[in-house]
Amino acid sequence: MHELSIAMSLVELATKAADDAGEDRPIEAVHIRVGALSGVVIDALEFCWDVATRDTACEGARLDVEAVPVRVSCPSCSRESALESPHAFRCAHCGTPTGEVTAGRELDLVSLEVADDAPTLPSHPEARHSTAHP
C-alpha cells in the first residue's frame, strides 16, 4: 500500500509549507487534489492519514480530498470533456478516440488551514510532541 508513503509525504510537505510561512500553529486541514489516473486509492489514503500524522504538526488535521475526473481534449472537434469512464478514452461530444489527457493525473497539495486562536507551538521540534495525548 503506497498510500501510507503518500500520506507521510503530504504531512512532510504540509509541515514544511507551514514552517516556511512562519505558521507555528497546529494544522487543522490539508486540502489535496487527486486525479482518477493518479494511481492513488482515496479510501486507502484517508485510512492511512491518522497513522501518518501521529506526533506531527498535522496530528488531528482533516484531510480534504477533491477527486478530479479524467478530462480529455478531442483532436477532431477541439472540445474538452470529462470521461464517463476512465477506460473509454473517447470525446463525449463527437465520440472520437483521444488520448490527450488534460486533467486526472493530479496529486496536488492545494492549501492548508491553521488554527487561528490556538497557542503557538514550541519552536524546538522535540517539544512539539511532549504533550500527553488521550
Disulfide bonds with the S-S distance in Angstrom:
none
